[in-house]
Amino acid sequence: MSVNLATQLREGTKKSHTMAENVGFIKCFLKGTVEKTSYRKLAGNLYFVYSAMEQEMERHQNHPILSQVYFPELNRKHSLEQDLYFYYGSNWQDEVAPSEAAQAYVSRIREVSNIAPELLIAHLYTRYLGDLSGGQILKGIAQRGMNLTDGQGTQFYEFPEIPDEKAFKAQYREAMNNLPIDQAIADQIVNEANDAFKMNMVMFKELEGNLIKAIGQMLFSSLTRRRASGSTELAPAAE
């Protein structure tokens, strides 16, 4: 039985996607204002989120549903380690700790992995398809905003094992559409994806204090005044 989960996720998270793009930190980022202290804090938080997600997916790689969307080539933990080494130095593991929002996000990933593993699909969708959809654009913005040399501090956006991102996304959506799930589970996954968006938004909002301190309240206000319509498919989710 096919429930077209990929389509349901796209349609069912549109509002959340728009709301995420209207968080001040993301609006500033998309307009080219990227401040290194807040960005490296984000990279640290994402390290804990992806570490949890990838550990749980590895644990469930033979699960009857999750095995269909288990693609280790998507993994971001190693690339984030490289970025954190760049930003913090060789002792980066002593420097980074998950924020309150990141801790809550990680706890939710662990919780669904234990009680309803198929809901992990919502978290994979929210993060990975967004990384693939807008990753290269975000990489360029980060490089310009922080004056980075190519590859330094932006390994997070590199997918060396996925040469054709568009073809891979199509393959991934097809895999989601062919999952052996019913409509009730599909609805739960869409609800979980909307919750994942909210968790990302809280994590982004935490960073605004650092950003305002660096660029000033006036510039922050002018950059975030107008509401975006939410058509860029950049952060944090997918088309």
N, C-alpha and C positions, 0 to 999 in steps of 0.2 A: 504493500500500500504506500503510495507516494503522496506526501502532503506539501511538497514544494516549500520546504523549510527556508531555503535561501530567500525566496520571494517574500515569505511571511516576515522574516527578520528584517529585510530591507524596509518593507511597508510599515511594520509594527514598531520600528525604532526611529522613524523619520523625525518625530517631534523631539525625542531625546537627543538626536544627533544635532538638530538646530540649537537646542538649549546648550549643548556642550560647546558648540562653536561660539556661543555668545558669552562664555565665561571670560572675564577680563584678561586673564593670563593668556588664553588661546587667541583672543582678538589681537592683543599686542603682538604675539608671536607671528600670527598670519600677516600682520602689517610690518614685519621686519624688526620689531623691537624685542630682542632676545638678550636677556641679562644673565651673565655666566653663573652667578651664585644660585639663582633660582633654577636655572636650567640643570645644573649639576645635582641639585637636590631632587629634581624630577627624575633624572637618570638613576639616582640612588633608589628612589621609591619604586621605579619601574623594575629595577633589578630584583627587588624582593617579590614583586607581583609576578614577573615572568618566571622566576625561580620556582615559586609555588605552583604555578600553572603547568610548567614543564615537568616538574617532579610528579605531579598528580597524573598527567597524561601518560608519562612513562609507566607509572604504576598500573594504569588501566589500558595499556596498549593492546591487550587481547580481549577487551570488553566487546560484546557483540555489536554495540552501537559506536562507541568511541574509536574502536579500531579502524572504522571507515574514514575517520577524519584525523588520523594520527600521521602527521607529516613532520618528522623531526627537522627537516630542512628549514622550517619556519622558526625554530628556536632562537631566542634573543638573549638568553642568559650570557653566553660567551661574549657576544658583541658588546653587551652592556658592561661586562667586566673590563674589556679593553678601553671603553670610554671612561669608566671610573678610574682606571689607572692613569689615563691622560689627565683627568681633572684633579685628582687627589694625590697622585703619586703611588709609589709601591706599597705604602701602608694604607691604601684606600679602604681595606676591610675594617680598619679601626676607626675610620672617619665617617662611614655611612651607617645610618640606622633608619628604619622605616618610620615615617611620620605617623601620627594618629590615624589619618585617613588610609594610609597604605597598610597599616596593621589591620584595620577593619576589612579592607579589600582582601588581604591575604587570608584572614580568618574565614571570610565567606567562601573563598576558593576551596580551602581545606574542608569546610563544612559540607558544601555540595558534593565534593569528591567522595565523602564518606556516606552521605545519606541518599544522594540522587546523582550519580556520576554523569548521567547524560546531560545534566544542566551545565556541565563544564563547556559544552558546545557554545553556549551564550557568551562565555568569557573569551573563548578562542575567536569567535566571530568579531566581537567588539574590539579586540586588540589587533589580531593578526591581519584581518582584511583591511583595517584602517592603515596599518603600517605599510601594506602593499599598495593601497590606493593612493595615499598622499605622501608616502615616505620620501620619494625623490624630491618632491617640491619642498617638504619640510627640511630635508637635508640642506638644500640650497639656501633656504632662509636662515637656518642655524649657522651655516658657514659664513654668510655675509654679515649676519647680526653680531657674531662673536669673532670675526676676522680669523677664521680657522683655515688652515691649509687642508687640501683635499684628503679626506680619510681620518684626519685627527679629530677625535672627539665626536665623530658622527658615524661610527661603525654600526650603531643601532639601526640605521636606515639602509644598511648594505645586506643584500641577500645573495651571496655568491653562489649558493646552490640552486637558485631559482633564476635561470637566465632570461626567461620570458614571463614576466609578472602577470601580464594580461591573460596568457594561456593558463597559467597556474590558478589564477582566480576563477576562471571558467571551470577548471577541473575541480576546484574546491567546492564551488557552488553546486556542481553536478553531484558530487559526493554527498553534500548536505541534503539535496533533493531526493536522493536515493536511500536515505537512512531508513531502517526498519522501525519507524515510530508511528504512533497514531496522532490524531489531532490534539488530544488532551496533553500529550507530552510536548508537542510543537508549541502549544499555547504557553506551557510552563517555561519553555526555553526562551520564547519571546519576552515573557515577563522578566525572566532573569537577565536578559540582555538589557532591558530598560534599567534594571537595578544596577547592572555593571556600568552603564553610562553615568548614573548618579554617583557611583563610587569614584569614577574617574573625575567627575566634575568637582567633588569635594576635595580630591587630591590636588586638582589644579588651583582651586580657590585658596588653599593653604599657602600657595606660593606667592600670592599677590602682595603680601606684606613686604617680602624681599624685593620684589619688582618695584613697588611704589617707592621704597627707600632709595633704590638706585636711580630711578628716572624722574621721581617727583610726582606728587599728586596731580598737578596740573596737566602734565603730559599724559599720564595714565588716564585721566578723565577724558581728555580730548580723543585719545585713541579708542576708548571703549564706549563713547557716547552713542554712536549709531548702531542699531541692531542689525546684525547680518541675517540674510534670508536662509542661510544654511544649505548652500548648493555646492560647497567646495570639496566635500568628501575627504576632509583632511584628518581632523583629530576629534576623537580617537577612533572613529569607526569606519564603517565600510559603505560602499555604494549599494 
